[in-house]
Amino acid sequence: MLMRGTARLDERGRLVLPAALRRRLDLRPGEDLVVSEEADGVLRVVSRRAAARALIGLAGRADHSTVEELRAQRQSEAADEDTDAGRSLR
């Protein structure tokens, strides 16, 4: 656990995060947060920005193009098909 603090719900049900935590996570006023309940009842709070970065990370490395990889694979398959078609004409 990197940081721990306490928060309080105000009279309108709003959760106020400690300033030190907001600074550490670079959270800004008005920023959207994703709140989810884990199986054990723990609340998980993630900024939409952090969630987007995590999804981008799942998509792969920036120096690797899946489109180019698929294009090269298809060109290789097409060449193999042409070779097979040439054999069947003989």
PDB file of N, CA, C and O in Angstrom:
ATOM      1  N   MET A   1       0.847  -1.162   0.000  1.00  0.00           N
ATOM      2  CA  MET A   1       0.000   0.000   0.000  1.00  0.00           C
ATOM      3  C   MET A   1       0.902   1.238   0.000  1.00  0.00           C
ATOM      4  O   MET A   1       1.775   1.377   0.857  1.00  0.00           O
ATOM      5  N   LEU A   2       0.687   2.116  -0.950  1.00  0.00           N
ATOM      6  CA  LEU A   2       1.535   3.299  -1.078  1.00  0.00           C
ATOM      7  C   LEU A   2       1.155   4.415  -0.123  1.00  0.00           C
ATOM      8  O   LEU A   2       2.019   5.075   0.455  1.00  0.00           O
ATOM      9  N   MET A   3      -0.148   4.620   0.039  1.00  0.00           N
ATOM     10  CA  MET A   3      -0.583   5.732   0.879  1.00  0.00           C
ATOM     11  C   MET A   3      -1.902   5.365   1.536  1.00  0.00           C
ATOM     12  O   MET A   3      -2.721   4.647   0.963  1.00  0.00           O
ATOM     13  N   ARG A   4      -2.089   5.858   2.718  1.00  0.00           N
ATOM     14  CA  ARG A   4      -3.325   5.588   3.445  1.00  0.00           C
ATOM     15  C   ARG A   4      -3.795   6.889   4.089  1.00  0.00           C
ATOM     16  O   ARG A   4      -2.978   7.699   4.527  1.00  0.00           O
ATOM     17  N   GLY A   5      -5.075   7.082   4.146  1.00  0.00           N
ATOM     18  CA  GLY A   5      -5.631   8.261   4.780  1.00  0.00           C
ATOM     19  C   GLY A   5      -7.076   7.992   5.141  1.00  0.00           C
ATOM     20  O   GLY A   5      -7.591   6.897   4.913  1.00  0.00           O
ATOM     21  N   THR A   6      -7.710   8.967   5.691  1.00  0.00           N
ATOM     22  CA  THR A   6      -9.124   8.816   6.011  1.00  0.00           C
ATOM     23  C   THR A   6      -9.919   9.826   5.194  1.00  0.00           C
ATOM     24  O   THR A   6      -9.430  10.900   4.845  1.00  0.00           O
ATOM     25  N   ALA A   7     -11.141   9.451   4.906  1.00  0.00           N
ATOM     26  CA  ALA A   7     -12.044  10.328   4.169  1.00  0.00           C
ATOM     27  C   ALA A   7     -13.367  10.329   4.916  1.00  0.00           C
ATOM     28  O   ALA A   7     -13.655   9.427   5.702  1.00  0.00           O
ATOM     29  N   ARG A   8     -14.150  11.334   4.664  1.00  0.00           N
ATOM     30  CA  ARG A   8     -15.435  11.450   5.361  1.00  0.00           C
ATOM     31  C   ARG A   8     -16.515  11.747   4.325  1.00  0.00           C
ATOM     32  O   ARG A   8     -16.301  12.501   3.377  1.00  0.00           O
ATOM     33  N   LEU A   9     -17.677  11.136   4.531  1.00  0.00           N
ATOM     34  CA  LEU A   9     -18.832  11.466   3.705  1.00  0.00           C
ATOM     35  C   LEU A   9     -19.479  12.712   4.285  1.00  0.00           C
ATOM     36  O   LEU A   9     -19.690  12.803   5.494  1.00  0.00           O
ATOM     37  N   ASP A  10     -19.790  13.664   3.428  1.00  0.00           N
ATOM     38  CA  ASP A  10     -20.468  14.853   3.941  1.00  0.00           C
ATOM     39  C   ASP A  10     -21.974  14.604   3.989  1.00  0.00           C
ATOM     40  O   ASP A  10     -22.436  13.510   3.667  1.00  0.00           O
ATOM     41  N   GLU A  11     -22.729  15.608   4.387  1.00  0.00           N
ATOM     42  CA  GLU A  11     -24.172  15.449   4.572  1.00  0.00           C
ATOM     43  C   GLU A  11     -24.914  15.123   3.282  1.00  0.00           C
ATOM     44  O   GLU A  11     -26.043  14.633   3.327  1.00  0.00           O
ATOM     45  N   ARG A  12     -24.303  15.384   2.146  1.00  0.00           N
ATOM     46  CA  ARG A  12     -24.931  15.076   0.854  1.00  0.00           C
ATOM     47  C   ARG A  12     -24.417  13.763   0.267  1.00  0.00           C
ATOM     48  O   ARG A  12     -24.742  13.418  -0.869  1.00  0.00           O
ATOM     49  N   GLY A  13     -23.611  13.026   1.048  1.00  0.00           N
ATOM     50  CA  GLY A  13     -23.114  11.724   0.587  1.00  0.00           C
ATOM     51  C   GLY A  13     -21.869  11.800  -0.266  1.00  0.00           C
ATOM     52  O   GLY A  13     -21.458  10.803  -0.860  1.00  0.00           O
ATOM     53  N   ARG A  14     -21.271  12.963  -0.333  1.00  0.00           N
ATOM     54  CA  ARG A  14     -20.060  13.129  -1.130  1.00  0.00           C
ATOM     55  C   ARG A  14     -18.844  12.684  -0.328  1.00  0.00           C
ATOM     56  O   ARG A  14     -18.761  12.920   0.877  1.00  0.00           O
ATOM     57  N   LEU A  15     -17.915  12.046  -1.002  1.00  0.00           N
ATOM     58  CA  LEU A  15     -16.692  11.570  -0.368  1.00  0.00           C
ATOM     59  C   LEU A  15     -15.588  12.576  -0.648  1.00  0.00           C
ATOM     60  O   LEU A  15     -15.316  12.904  -1.803  1.00  0.00           O
ATOM     61  N   VAL A  16     -14.962  13.059   0.400  1.00  0.00           N
ATOM     62  CA  VAL A  16     -13.884  14.031   0.258  1.00  0.00           C
ATOM     63  C   VAL A  16     -12.564  13.308   0.486  1.00  0.00           C
ATOM     64  O   VAL A  16     -12.323  12.770   1.567  1.00  0.00           O
ATOM     65  N   LEU A  17     -11.709  13.297  -0.533  1.00  0.00           N
ATOM     66  CA  LEU A  17     -10.405  12.643  -0.437  1.00  0.00           C
ATOM     67  C   LEU A  17      -9.389  13.595   0.182  1.00  0.00           C
ATOM     68  O   LEU A  17      -9.442  14.800  -0.064  1.00  0.00           O
ATOM     69  N   PRO A  18      -8.474  13.073   0.974  1.00  0.00           N
ATOM     70  CA  PRO A  18      -7.447  13.927   1.575  1.00  0.00           C
ATOM     71  C   PRO A  18      -6.619  14.652   0.503  1.00  0.00           C
ATOM     72  O   PRO A  18      -6.334  14.091  -0.555  1.00  0.00           O
ATOM     73  N   ALA A  19      -6.246  15.879   0.786  1.00  0.00           N
ATOM     74  CA  ALA A  19      -5.494  16.694  -0.171  1.00  0.00           C
ATOM     75  C   ALA A  19      -4.196  16.022  -0.584  1.00  0.00           C
ATOM     76  O   ALA A  19      -3.821  16.073  -1.755  1.00  0.00           O
ATOM     77  N   ALA A  20      -3.500  15.392   0.361  1.00  0.00           N
ATOM     78  CA  ALA A  20      -2.227  14.737   0.034  1.00  0.00           C
ATOM     79  C   ALA A  20      -2.435  13.631  -1.000  1.00  0.00           C
ATOM     80  O   ALA A  20      -1.607  13.453  -1.894  1.00  0.00           O
ATOM     81  N   LEU A  21      -3.527  12.894  -0.882  1.00  0.00           N
ATOM     82  CA  LEU A  21      -3.830  11.833  -1.834  1.00  0.00           C
ATOM     83  C   LEU A  21      -4.195  12.417  -3.193  1.00  0.00           C
ATOM     84  O   LEU A  21      -3.762  11.906  -4.226  1.00  0.00           O
ATOM     85  N   ARG A  22      -4.985  13.480  -3.197  1.00  0.00           N
ATOM     86  CA  ARG A  22      -5.349  14.133  -4.465  1.00  0.00           C
ATOM     87  C   ARG A  22      -4.110  14.635  -5.184  1.00  0.00           C
ATOM     88  O   ARG A  22      -3.990  14.488  -6.400  1.00  0.00           O
ATOM     89  N   ARG A  23      -3.186  15.230  -4.432  1.00  0.00           N
ATOM     90  CA  ARG A  23      -1.936  15.717  -5.060  1.00  0.00           C
ATOM     91  C   ARG A  23      -1.110  14.552  -5.605  1.00  0.00           C
ATOM     92  O   ARG A  23      -0.612  14.609  -6.729  1.00  0.00           O
ATOM     93  N   ARG A  24      -0.970  13.503  -4.806  1.00  0.00           N
ATOM     94  CA  ARG A  24      -0.158  12.347  -5.214  1.00  0.00           C
ATOM     95  C   ARG A  24      -0.705  11.721  -6.495  1.00  0.00           C
ATOM     96  O   ARG A  24       0.064  11.313  -7.365  1.00  0.00           O
ATOM     97  N   LEU A  25      -2.027  11.646  -6.612  1.00  0.00           N
ATOM     98  CA  LEU A  25      -2.653  11.034  -7.785  1.00  0.00           C
ATOM     99  C   LEU A  25      -2.947  12.034  -8.894  1.00  0.00           C
ATOM    100  O   LEU A  25      -3.503  11.670  -9.930  1.00  0.00           O
ATOM    101  N   ASP A  26      -2.578  13.282  -8.682  1.00  0.00           N
ATOM    102  CA  ASP A  26      -2.807  14.350  -9.659  1.00  0.00           C
ATOM    103  C   ASP A  26      -4.286  14.451 -10.035  1.00  0.00           C
ATOM    104  O   ASP A  26      -4.636  14.586 -11.207  1.00  0.00           O
ATOM    105  N   LEU A  27      -5.142  14.383  -9.018  1.00  0.00           N
ATOM    106  CA  LEU A  27      -6.580  14.519  -9.236  1.00  0.00           C
ATOM    107  C   LEU A  27      -6.955  15.989  -9.183  1.00  0.00           C
ATOM    108  O   LEU A  27      -6.488  16.735  -8.322  1.00  0.00           O
ATOM    109  N   ARG A  28      -7.802  16.391 -10.111  1.00  0.00           N
ATOM    110  CA  ARG A  28      -8.187  17.795 -10.217  1.00  0.00           C
ATOM    111  C   ARG A  28      -9.682  17.950  -9.948  1.00  0.00           C
ATOM    112  O   ARG A  28     -10.443  17.005 -10.157  1.00  0.00           O
ATOM    113  N   PRO A  29     -10.113  19.110  -9.493  1.00  0.00           N
ATOM    114  CA  PRO A  29     -11.548  19.333  -9.261  1.00  0.00           C
ATOM    115  C   PRO A  29     -12.349  19.067 -10.530  1.00  0.00           C
ATOM    116  O   PRO A  29     -11.967  19.497 -11.619  1.00  0.00           O
ATOM    117  N   GLY A  30     -13.447  18.365 -10.383  1.00  0.00           N
ATOM    118  CA  GLY A  30     -14.315  18.060 -11.516  1.00  0.00           C
ATOM    119  C   GLY A  30     -13.917  16.813 -12.289  1.00  0.00           C
ATOM    120  O   GLY A  30     -14.622  16.404 -13.212  1.00  0.00           O
ATOM    121  N   GLU A  31     -12.799  16.208 -11.923  1.00  0.00           N
ATOM    122  CA  GLU A  31     -12.339  15.020 -12.649  1.00  0.00           C
ATOM    123  C   GLU A  31     -13.240  13.823 -12.338  1.00  0.00           C
ATOM    124  O   GLU A  31     -13.651  13.624 -11.195  1.00  0.00           O
ATOM    125  N   ASP A  32     -13.541  13.035 -13.366  1.00  0.00           N
ATOM    126  CA  ASP A  32     -14.368  11.845 -13.187  1.00  0.00           C
ATOM    127  C   ASP A  32     -13.526  10.715 -12.599  1.00  0.00           C
ATOM    128  O   ASP A  32     -12.377  10.501 -12.984  1.00  0.00           O
ATOM    129  N   LEU A  33     -14.136   9.999 -11.652  1.00  0.00           N
ATOM    130  CA  LEU A  33     -13.497   8.841 -11.039  1.00  0.00           C
ATOM    131  C   LEU A  33     -14.403   7.636 -11.222  1.00  0.00           C
ATOM    132  O   LEU A  33     -15.627   7.767 -11.213  1.00  0.00           O
ATOM    133  N   VAL A  34     -13.813   6.479 -11.386  1.00  0.00           N
ATOM    134  CA  VAL A  34     -14.565   5.232 -11.474  1.00  0.00           C
ATOM    135  C   VAL A  34     -14.495   4.574 -10.107  1.00  0.00           C
ATOM    136  O   VAL A  34     -13.405   4.329  -9.589  1.00  0.00           O
ATOM    137  N   VAL A  35     -15.656   4.284  -9.516  1.00  0.00           N
ATOM    138  CA  VAL A  35     -15.721   3.655  -8.201  1.00  0.00           C
ATOM    139  C   VAL A  35     -16.355   2.283  -8.381  1.00  0.00           C
ATOM    140  O   VAL A  35     -17.432   2.159  -8.965  1.00  0.00           O
ATOM    141  N   SER A  36     -15.674   1.246  -7.871  1.00  0.00           N
ATOM    142  CA  SER A  36     -16.224  -0.103  -7.960  1.00  0.00           C
ATOM    143  C   SER A  36     -16.061  -0.806  -6.626  1.00  0.00           C
ATOM    144  O   SER A  36     -15.153  -0.507  -5.851  1.00  0.00           O
ATOM    145  N   GLU A  37     -16.954  -1.740  -6.377  1.00  0.00           N
ATOM    146  CA  GLU A  37     -16.882  -2.532  -5.149  1.00  0.00           C
ATOM    147  C   GLU A  37     -16.250  -3.874  -5.484  1.00  0.00           C
ATOM    148  O   GLU A  37     -16.700  -4.570  -6.394  1.00  0.00           O
ATOM    149  N   GLU A  38     -15.210  -4.233  -4.750  1.00  0.00           N
ATOM    150  CA  GLU A  38     -14.554  -5.522  -4.920  1.00  0.00           C
ATOM    151  C   GLU A  38     -15.346  -6.585  -4.165  1.00  0.00           C
ATOM    152  O   GLU A  38     -16.224  -6.252  -3.368  1.00  0.00           O
ATOM    153  N   ALA A  39     -15.048  -7.850  -4.404  1.00  0.00           N
ATOM    154  CA  ALA A  39     -15.777  -8.961  -3.791  1.00  0.00           C
ATOM    155  C   ALA A  39     -15.743  -8.905  -2.262  1.00  0.00           C
ATOM    156  O   ALA A  39     -16.695  -9.319  -1.601  1.00  0.00           O
ATOM    157  N   ASP A  40     -14.650  -8.396  -1.708  1.00  0.00           N
ATOM    158  CA  ASP A  40     -14.514  -8.353  -0.249  1.00  0.00           C
ATOM    159  C   ASP A  40     -15.068  -7.064   0.361  1.00  0.00           C
ATOM    160  O   ASP A  40     -14.861  -6.804   1.546  1.00  0.00           O
ATOM    161  N   GLY A  41     -15.767  -6.258  -0.436  1.00  0.00           N
ATOM    162  CA  GLY A  41     -16.374  -5.036   0.072  1.00  0.00           C
ATOM    163  C   GLY A  41     -15.479  -3.816  -0.003  1.00  0.00           C
ATOM    164  O   GLY A  41     -15.904  -2.718   0.358  1.00  0.00           O
ATOM    165  N   VAL A  42     -14.251  -3.983  -0.464  1.00  0.00           N
ATOM    166  CA  VAL A  42     -13.324  -2.860  -0.604  1.00  0.00           C
ATOM    167  C   VAL A  42     -13.756  -2.000  -1.787  1.00  0.00           C
ATOM    168  O   VAL A  42     -14.103  -2.524  -2.846  1.00  0.00           O
ATOM    169  N   LEU A  43     -13.734  -0.689  -1.609  1.00  0.00           N
ATOM    170  CA  LEU A  43     -14.031   0.227  -2.710  1.00  0.00           C
ATOM    171  C   LEU A  43     -12.746   0.545  -3.450  1.00  0.00           C
ATOM    172  O   LEU A  43     -11.718   0.831  -2.837  1.00  0.00           O
ATOM    173  N   ARG A  44     -12.811   0.494  -4.756  1.00  0.00           N
ATOM    174  CA  ARG A  44     -11.667   0.823  -5.604  1.00  0.00           C
ATOM    175  C   ARG A  44     -12.025   2.102  -6.345  1.00  0.00           C
ATOM    176  O   ARG A  44     -13.080   2.193  -6.972  1.00  0.00           O
ATOM    177  N   VAL A  45     -11.145   3.083  -6.267  1.00  0.00           N
ATOM    178  CA  VAL A  45     -11.370   4.372  -6.921  1.00  0.00           C
ATOM    179  C   VAL A  45     -10.238   4.597  -7.911  1.00  0.00           C
ATOM    180  O   VAL A  45      -9.066   4.591  -7.534  1.00  0.00           O
ATOM    181  N   VAL A  46     -10.586   4.795  -9.173  1.00  0.00           N
ATOM    182  CA  VAL A  46      -9.596   4.989 -10.230  1.00  0.00           C
ATOM    183  C   VAL A  46     -10.008   6.198 -11.052  1.00  0.00           C
ATOM    184  O   VAL A  46     -11.179   6.340 -11.403  1.00  0.00           O
ATOM    185  N   SER A  47      -9.061   7.068 -11.361  1.00  0.00           N
ATOM    186  CA  SER A  47      -9.395   8.196 -12.240  1.00  0.00           C
ATOM    187  C   SER A  47      -9.602   7.660 -13.648  1.00  0.00           C
ATOM    188  O   SER A  47      -8.986   6.669 -14.041  1.00  0.00           O
ATOM    189  N   ARG A  48     -10.456   8.306 -14.392  1.00  0.00           N
ATOM    190  CA  ARG A  48     -10.691   7.872 -15.787  1.00  0.00           C
ATOM    191  C   ARG A  48      -9.390   7.953 -16.588  1.00  0.00           C
ATOM    192  O   ARG A  48      -9.145   7.143 -17.481  1.00  0.00           O
ATOM    193  N   ARG A  49      -8.570   8.936 -16.254  1.00  0.00           N
ATOM    194  CA  ARG A  49      -7.282   9.085 -16.936  1.00  0.00           C
ATOM    195  C   ARG A  49      -6.409   7.850 -16.708  1.00  0.00           C
ATOM    196  O   ARG A  49      -5.814   7.323 -17.647  1.00  0.00           O
ATOM    197  N   ALA A  50      -6.336   7.391 -15.450  1.00  0.00           N
ATOM    198  CA  ALA A  50      -5.532   6.206 -15.128  1.00  0.00           C
ATOM    199  C   ALA A  50      -6.125   4.957 -15.774  1.00  0.00           C
ATOM    200  O   ALA A  50      -5.389   4.093 -16.250  1.00  0.00           O
ATOM    201  N   ALA A  51      -7.452   4.861 -15.791  1.00  0.00           N
ATOM    202  CA  ALA A  51      -8.105   3.714 -16.429  1.00  0.00           C
ATOM    203  C   ALA A  51      -7.800   3.693 -17.922  1.00  0.00           C
ATOM    204  O   ALA A  51      -7.559   2.627 -18.489  1.00  0.00           O
ATOM    205  N   ALA A  52      -7.810   4.852 -18.561  1.00  0.00           N
ATOM    206  CA  ALA A  52      -7.499   4.930 -19.993  1.00  0.00           C
ATOM    207  C   ALA A  52      -6.051   4.531 -20.250  1.00  0.00           C
ATOM    208  O   ALA A  52      -5.769   3.807 -21.205  1.00  0.00           O
ATOM    209  N   ARG A  53      -5.125   4.998 -19.403  1.00  0.00           N
ATOM    210  CA  ARG A  53      -3.718   4.614 -19.569  1.00  0.00           C
ATOM    211  C   ARG A  53      -3.548   3.105 -19.433  1.00  0.00           C
ATOM    212  O   ARG A  53      -2.763   2.504 -20.166  1.00  0.00           O
ATOM    213  N   ALA A  54      -4.265   2.493 -18.515  1.00  0.00           N
ATOM    214  CA  ALA A  54      -4.176   1.045 -18.333  1.00  0.00           C
ATOM    215  C   ALA A  54      -4.681   0.313 -19.573  1.00  0.00           C
ATOM    216  O   ALA A  54      -4.093  -0.683 -19.992  1.00  0.00           O
ATOM    217  N   LEU A  55      -5.774   0.809 -20.161  1.00  0.00           N
ATOM    218  CA  LEU A  55      -6.298   0.179 -21.377  1.00  0.00           C
ATOM    219  C   LEU A  55      -5.340   0.330 -22.536  1.00  0.00           C
ATOM    220  O   LEU A  55      -5.153  -0.602 -23.318  1.00  0.00           O
ATOM    221  N   ILE A  56      -4.735   1.490 -22.652  1.00  0.00           N
ATOM    222  CA  ILE A  56      -3.759   1.710 -23.724  1.00  0.00           C
ATOM    223  C   ILE A  56      -2.598   0.753 -23.553  1.00  0.00           C
ATOM    224  O   ILE A  56      -2.085   0.211 -24.533  1.00  0.00           O
ATOM    225  N   GLY A  57      -2.179   0.541 -22.312  1.00  0.00           N
ATOM    226  CA  GLY A  57      -1.099  -0.403 -22.050  1.00  0.00           C
ATOM    227  C   GLY A  57      -1.459  -1.817 -22.460  1.00  0.00           C
ATOM    228  O   GLY A  57      -0.588  -2.564 -22.906  1.00  0.00           O
ATOM    229  N   LEU A  58      -2.718  -2.206 -22.322  1.00  0.00           N
ATOM    230  CA  LEU A  58      -3.152  -3.533 -22.730  1.00  0.00           C
ATOM    231  C   LEU A  58      -3.146  -3.691 -24.243  1.00  0.00           C
ATOM    232  O   LEU A  58      -3.053  -4.808 -24.751  1.00  0.00           O
ATOM    233  N   ALA A  59      -3.244  -2.580 -24.965  1.00  0.00           N
ATOM    234  CA  ALA A  59      -3.322  -2.634 -26.421  1.00  0.00           C
ATOM    235  C   ALA A  59      -1.986  -2.995 -27.061  1.00  0.00           C
ATOM    236  O   ALA A  59      -1.950  -3.382 -28.229  1.00  0.00           O
ATOM    237  N   GLY A  60      -0.915  -2.879 -26.334  1.00  0.00           N
ATOM    238  CA  GLY A  60       0.378  -3.255 -26.892  1.00  0.00           C
ATOM    239  C   GLY A  60       1.354  -2.102 -26.879  1.00  0.00           C
ATOM    240  O   GLY A  60       1.035  -0.988 -26.464  1.00  0.00           O
ATOM    241  N   ARG A  61       2.553  -2.402 -27.345  1.00  0.00           N
ATOM    242  CA  ARG A  61       3.621  -1.412 -27.356  1.00  0.00           C
ATOM    243  C   ARG A  61       3.403  -0.405 -28.483  1.00  0.00           C
ATOM    244  O   ARG A  61       2.817  -0.733 -29.515  1.00  0.00           O
ATOM    245  N   ALA A  62       3.870   0.801 -28.280  1.00  0.00           N
ATOM    246  CA  ALA A  62       3.738   1.849 -29.299  1.00  0.00           C
ATOM    247  C   ALA A  62       4.646   1.576 -30.500  1.00  0.00           C
ATOM    248  O   ALA A  62       4.362   2.047 -31.601  1.00  0.00           O
ATOM    249  N   ASP A  63       5.734   0.822 -30.307  1.00  0.00           N
ATOM    250  CA  ASP A  63       6.663   0.548 -31.410  1.00  0.00           C
ATOM    251  C   ASP A  63       6.245  -0.680 -32.213  1.00  0.00           C
ATOM    252  O   ASP A  63       6.998  -1.145 -33.069  1.00  0.00           O
ATOM    253  N   HIS A  64       5.064  -1.204 -31.947  1.00  0.00           N
ATOM    254  CA  HIS A  64       4.595  -2.420 -32.598  1.00  0.00           C
ATOM    255  C   HIS A  64       3.220  -2.143 -33.196  1.00  0.00           C
ATOM    256  O   HIS A  64       2.315  -1.700 -32.490  1.00  0.00           O
ATOM    257  N   SER A  65       3.060  -2.398 -34.481  1.00  0.00           N
ATOM    258  CA  SER A  65       1.778  -2.168 -35.133  1.00  0.00           C
ATOM    259  C   SER A  65       1.117  -3.501 -35.451  1.00  0.00           C
ATOM    260  O   SER A  65       1.615  -4.263 -36.281  1.00  0.00           O
ATOM    261  N   THR A  66       0.016  -3.779 -34.804  1.00  0.00           N
ATOM    262  CA  THR A  66      -0.717  -5.009 -35.063  1.00  0.00           C
ATOM    263  C   THR A  66      -1.256  -5.012 -36.483  1.00  0.00           C
ATOM    264  O   THR A  66      -1.310  -6.060 -37.128  1.00  0.00           O
ATOM    265  N   VAL A  67      -1.653  -3.849 -36.972  1.00  0.00           N
ATOM    266  CA  VAL A  67      -2.155  -3.749 -38.345  1.00  0.00           C
ATOM    267  C   VAL A  67      -1.068  -4.157 -39.333  1.00  0.00           C
ATOM    268  O   VAL A  67      -1.326  -4.925 -40.260  1.00  0.00           O
ATOM    269  N   GLU A  68       0.144  -3.647 -39.137  1.00  0.00           N
ATOM    270  CA  GLU A  68       1.247  -4.009 -40.039  1.00  0.00           C
ATOM    271  C   GLU A  68       1.573  -5.492 -39.941  1.00  0.00           C
ATOM    272  O   GLU A  68       1.875  -6.132 -40.948  1.00  0.00           O
ATOM    273  N   GLU A  69       1.512  -6.038 -38.738  1.00  0.00           N
ATOM    274  CA  GLU A  69       1.769  -7.464 -38.553  1.00  0.00           C
ATOM    275  C   GLU A  69       0.736  -8.303 -39.297  1.00  0.00           C
ATOM    276  O   GLU A  69       1.083  -9.277 -39.965  1.00  0.00           O
ATOM    277  N   LEU A  70      -0.544  -7.920 -39.177  1.00  0.00           N
ATOM    278  CA  LEU A  70      -1.605  -8.641 -39.886  1.00  0.00           C
ATOM    279  C   LEU A  70      -1.473  -8.487 -41.398  1.00  0.00           C
ATOM    280  O   LEU A  70      -1.715  -9.436 -42.144  1.00  0.00           O
ATOM    281  N   ARG A  71      -1.090  -7.296 -41.849  1.00  0.00           N
ATOM    282  CA  ARG A  71      -0.901  -7.073 -43.285  1.00  0.00           C
ATOM    283  C   ARG A  71       0.219  -7.969 -43.825  1.00  0.00           C
ATOM    284  O   ARG A  71       0.064  -8.580 -44.882  1.00  0.00           O
ATOM    285  N   ALA A  72       1.323  -8.050 -43.121  1.00  0.00           N
ATOM    286  CA  ALA A  72       2.451  -8.893 -43.543  1.00  0.00           C
ATOM    287  C   ALA A  72       2.044 -10.363 -43.549  1.00  0.00           C
ATOM    288  O   ALA A  72       2.408 -11.110 -44.458  1.00  0.00           O
ATOM    289  N   GLN A  73       1.294 -10.772 -42.540  1.00  0.00           N
ATOM    290  CA  GLN A  73       0.835 -12.156 -42.478  1.00  0.00           C
ATOM    291  C   GLN A  73      -0.067 -12.472 -43.663  1.00  0.00           C
ATOM    292  O   GLN A  73       0.064 -13.530 -44.280  1.00  0.00           O
ATOM    293  N   ARG A  74      -0.981 -11.562 -43.984  1.00  0.00           N
ATOM    294  CA  ARG A  74      -1.900 -11.780 -45.116  1.00  0.00           C
ATOM    295  C   ARG A  74      -1.145 -11.808 -46.440  1.00  0.00           C
ATOM    296  O   ARG A  74      -1.483 -12.597 -47.322  1.00  0.00           O
ATOM    297  N   GLN A  75      -0.128 -10.961 -46.596  1.00  0.00           N
ATOM    298  CA  GLN A  75       0.667 -10.981 -47.821  1.00  0.00           C
ATOM    299  C   GLN A  75       1.393 -12.312 -47.972  1.00  0.00           C
ATOM    300  O   GLN A  75       1.483 -12.847 -49.077  1.00  0.00           O
ATOM    301  N   SER A  76       1.903 -12.839 -46.890  1.00  0.00           N
ATOM    302  CA  SER A  76       2.572 -14.134 -46.915  1.00  0.00           C
ATOM    303  C   SER A  76       1.590 -15.243 -47.291  1.00  0.00           C
ATOM    304  O   SER A  76       1.910 -16.125 -48.088  1.00  0.00           O
ATOM    305  N   GLU A  77       0.393 -15.186 -46.708  1.00  0.00           N
ATOM    306  CA  GLU A  77      -0.630 -16.179 -47.031  1.00  0.00           C
ATOM    307  C   GLU A  77      -1.035 -16.082 -48.497  1.00  0.00           C
ATOM    308  O   GLU A  77      -1.232 -17.103 -49.155  1.00  0.00           O
ATOM    309  N   ALA A  78      -1.161 -14.859 -49.012  1.00  0.00           N
ATOM    310  CA  ALA A  78      -1.538 -14.664 -50.416  1.00  0.00           C
ATOM    311  C   ALA A  78      -0.455 -15.224 -51.338  1.00  0.00           C
ATOM    312  O   ALA A  78      -0.761 -15.833 -52.363  1.00  0.00           O
ATOM    313  N   ALA A  79       0.808 -15.017 -50.971  1.00  0.00           N
ATOM    314  CA  ALA A  79       1.906 -15.560 -51.773  1.00  0.00           C
ATOM    315  C   ALA A  79       1.858 -17.083 -51.771  1.00  0.00           C
ATOM    316  O   ALA A  79       2.073 -17.713 -52.807  1.00  0.00           O
ATOM    317  N   ASP A  80       1.579 -17.678 -50.615  1.00  0.00           N
ATOM    318  CA  ASP A  80       1.455 -19.136 -50.525  1.00  0.00           C
ATOM    319  C   ASP A  80       0.288 -19.632 -51.372  1.00  0.00           C
ATOM    320  O   ASP A  80       0.394 -20.672 -52.022  1.00  0.00           O
ATOM    321  N   GLU A  81      -0.826 -18.895 -51.371  1.00  0.00           N
ATOM    322  CA  GLU A  81      -1.988 -19.273 -52.178  1.00  0.00           C
ATOM    323  C   GLU A  81      -1.654 -19.202 -53.662  1.00  0.00           C
ATOM    324  O   GLU A  81      -2.063 -20.071 -54.432  1.00  0.00           O
ATOM    325  N   ASP A  82      -0.909 -18.169 -54.072  1.00  0.00           N
ATOM    326  CA  ASP A  82      -0.496 -18.042 -55.469  1.00  0.00           C
ATOM    327  C   ASP A  82       0.397 -19.206 -55.874  1.00  0.00           C
ATOM    328  O   ASP A  82       0.268 -19.750 -56.971  1.00  0.00           O
ATOM    329  N   THR A  83       1.299 -19.579 -54.981  1.00  0.00           N
ATOM    330  CA  THR A  83       2.198 -20.712 -55.253  1.00  0.00           C
ATOM    331  C   THR A  83       1.392 -21.993 -55.388  1.00  0.00           C
ATOM    332  O   THR A  83       1.631 -22.777 -56.306  1.00  0.00           O
ATOM    333  N   ASP A  84       0.444 -22.218 -54.490  1.00  0.00           N
ATOM    334  CA  ASP A  84      -0.398 -23.413 -54.546  1.00  0.00           C
ATOM    335  C   ASP A  84      -1.242 -23.414 -55.812  1.00  0.00           C
ATOM    336  O   ASP A  84      -1.417 -24.462 -56.435  1.00  0.00           O
ATOM    337  N   ALA A  85      -1.769 -22.253 -56.203  1.00  0.00           N
ATOM    338  CA  ALA A  85      -2.590 -22.164 -57.428  1.00  0.00           C
ATOM    339  C   ALA A  85      -1.733 -22.468 -58.641  1.00  0.00           C
ATOM    340  O   ALA A  85      -2.210 -23.130 -59.563  1.00  0.00           O
ATOM    341  N   GLY A  86      -0.480 -22.012 -58.681  1.00  0.00           N
ATOM    342  CA  GLY A  86       0.424 -22.283 -59.789  1.00  0.00           C
ATOM    343  C   GLY A  86       0.728 -23.775 -59.907  1.00  0.00           C
ATOM    344  O   GLY A  86       0.844 -24.302 -61.013  1.00  0.00           O
ATOM    345  N   ARG A  87       0.854 -24.446 -58.784  1.00  0.00           N
ATOM    346  CA  ARG A  87       1.120 -25.895 -58.794  1.00  0.00           C
ATOM    347  C   ARG A  87      -0.080 -26.669 -59.345  1.00  0.00           C
ATOM    348  O   ARG A  87       0.091 -27.653 -60.064  1.00  0.00           O
ATOM    349  N   SER A  88      -1.274 -26.229 -59.013  1.00  0.00           N
ATOM    350  CA  SER A  88      -2.461 -26.980 -59.443  1.00  0.00           C
ATOM    351  C   SER A  88      -2.721 -26.791 -60.936  1.00  0.00           C
ATOM    352  O   SER A  88      -3.421 -27.601 -61.543  1.00  0.00           O
ATOM    353  N   LEU A  89      -2.163 -25.722 -61.545  1.00  0.00           N
ATOM    354  CA  LEU A  89      -2.345 -25.504 -62.982  1.00  0.00           C
ATOM    355  C   LEU A  89      -1.387 -26.358 -63.802  1.00  0.00           C
ATOM    356  O   LEU A  89      -1.612 -26.562 -64.995  1.00  0.00           O
ATOM    357  N   ARG A  90      -0.350 -26.849 -63.195  1.00  0.00           N
ATOM    358  CA  ARG A  90       0.651 -27.668 -63.935  1.00  0.00           C
ATOM    359  C   ARG A  90       0.190 -29.046 -64.173  1.00  0.00           C
ATOM    360  O   ARG A  90       0.910 -29.843 -64.774  1.00  0.00           O
TER     361      ARG A  90
END
